[in-house]
């Protein structure tokens, strides 16, 4: 059941959209350590690591009819860590990739009708450890699911 949950469908769609970007070379759903990032080949950058938690319920709507399943409105935070490798103009490279990701993620705010909407935020401060510059974008996706699954 979990592989077909609305949560999982949203995450897979998010990953699919990132993979469709020419400015992202590698997309993973595993958060690499910084040592692992340093071991990636130059051709694998920019790298996007997508990690998420569980949905946070905002509102529960109950039906008076006992045969109807309750509906829950939840927020799901999807964190996308982006790593770029550039010795010459890392800030410019970060700006280019961030702009592409921003445009792509806002181009499907309902995740193919799975969600009500999306809010994007750049969270944290970009970190630069030569030659890697890393930043994070958090997508807060509001969607509905039942009490029978997430």
DAFEN-V982368 format. One record per residue. N is the residue number from 1. SS is DSSP state (a for helix, b for strand, c for the rest). PHI is phi in whole degrees, -180 to 180 (* if undefined). PSI is psi in radians with two decimals (none if undefined). Layout:
BEGIN
[[N,SS,PHI,PSI] [N,SS,PHI,PSI]]
END
This chain:
BEGIN
[[1,c,*,-0.70] [2,a,-64,-0.55] [3,a,-69,-0.28] [4,a,-113,0.18] [5,c,-63,2.75] [6,a,-61,-0.69] [7,a,-55,-0.88] [8,a,-66,-0.66] [9,a,-63,-0.70] [10,a,-64,-0.79] [11,a,-64,-0.77] [12,a,-63,-0.67] [13,a,-67,-0.69] [14,a,-59,-0.86] [15,a,-62,-0.76] [16,a,-59,-0.72] [17,a,-66,-0.71] [18,a,-65,-0.69] [19,a,-66,-0.42] [20,c,-79,-0.16] [21,c,-80,2.29] [22,c,-69,-0.41] [23,c,-83,-0.10] [24,c,-114,2.17] [25,c,-90,-0.62] [26,b,-136,2.36] [27,b,-126,2.28] [28,b,-134,2.68] [29,c,-103,0.25] [30,c,-115,2.30] [31,c,-79,1.92] [32,c,-78,2.64] [33,c,-73,2.87] [34,a,-65,-0.58] [35,a,-63,-0.69] [36,a,-67,-0.68] [37,a,-60,-0.73] [38,a,-64,-0.39] [39,c,-87,-0.12] [40,c,-69,2.56] [41,c,-71,2.63] [42,a,-55,-0.60] [43,a,-70,-0.21] [44,a,-89,-0.04] [45,c,-98,2.65] [46,c,-64,2.50] [47,b,-111,2.36] [48,b,-119,2.19] [49,b,-111,2.11] [50,b,-105,2.10] [51,b,-133,2.61] [52,b,-150,2.85] [53,c,-106,-2.63] [54,c,-101,2.75] [55,c,-65,2.56] [56,b,-108,1.98] [57,b,-65,2.39] [58,b,-106,-0.66] [59,b,-154,2.42] [60,b,-116,2.27] [61,b,-114,1.99] [62,c,-99,2.57] [63,c,-98,2.60] [64,c,-74,-0.38] [65,c,-82,2.04] [66,c,-64,-0.35] [67,c,-84,-0.09] [68,c,-97,2.37] [69,c,-77,2.44] [70,c,-68,2.63] [71,b,-113,2.42] [72,b,-122,2.34] [73,b,-98,2.14] [74,b,-130,2.80] [75,b,-109,2.35] [76,b,-119,2.12] [77,b,-94,2.15] [78,b,-112,2.04] [79,b,-98,2.22] [80,b,-116,1.96] [81,b,-93,2.21] [82,b,-112,2.30] [83,b,-120,2.17] [84,b,-117,2.61] [85,b,-121,1.99] [86,c,-159,2.04] [87,c,-83,-0.34] [88,c,-97,-0.98] [89,c,-132,1.15] [90,a,-62,-0.63] [91,a,-67,-0.69] [92,a,-65,-0.73] [93,a,-63,-0.74] [94,a,-60,-0.77] [95,a,-61,-0.78] [96,a,-62,-0.84] [97,a,-68,-0.76] [98,a,-59,-0.72] [99,a,-63,-0.79] [100,a,-61,-0.78] [101,a,-65,-0.78] [102,a,-56,-0.87] [103,a,-63,-0.79] [104,a,-65,-0.80] [105,a,-70,-0.51] [106,a,-84,-0.14] [107,c,-81,-0.19] [108,c,-138,1.04] [109,c,-63,-0.33] [110,c,-100,0.13] [111,c,48,0.98] [112,c,58,0.77] [113,c,72,0.26] [114,c,-86,-0.33] [115,c,-133,2.90] [116,c,-81,-0.63] [117,b,178,3.05] [118,b,-138,2.48] [119,b,-123,2.28] [120,b,-107,2.49] [121,b,-143,2.38] [122,b,-81,2.14] [123,b,-117,2.50] [124,b,75,3.04] [125,b,-99,2.40] [126,b,-57,2.49] [127,b,-115,2.39] [128,b,-126,1.98] [129,b,-125,1.80] [130,c,-45,2.24] [131,c,-99,0.26] [132,b,-100,2.27] [133,b,-115,2.26] [134,b,-124,2.46] [135,b,-147,2.90] [136,b,-130,2.43] [137,b,-122,2.26] [138,b,-107,2.19] [139,b,-104,2.10] [140,b,-101,1.95] [141,b,-106,2.13] [142,b,-99,2.19] [143,b,-148,2.96] [144,b,-114,2.57] [145,b,-148,2.98] [146,b,-98,3.03] [147,c,-71,-0.15] [148,c,-89,0.03] [149,c,176,2.95] [150,c,-104,none]]
END
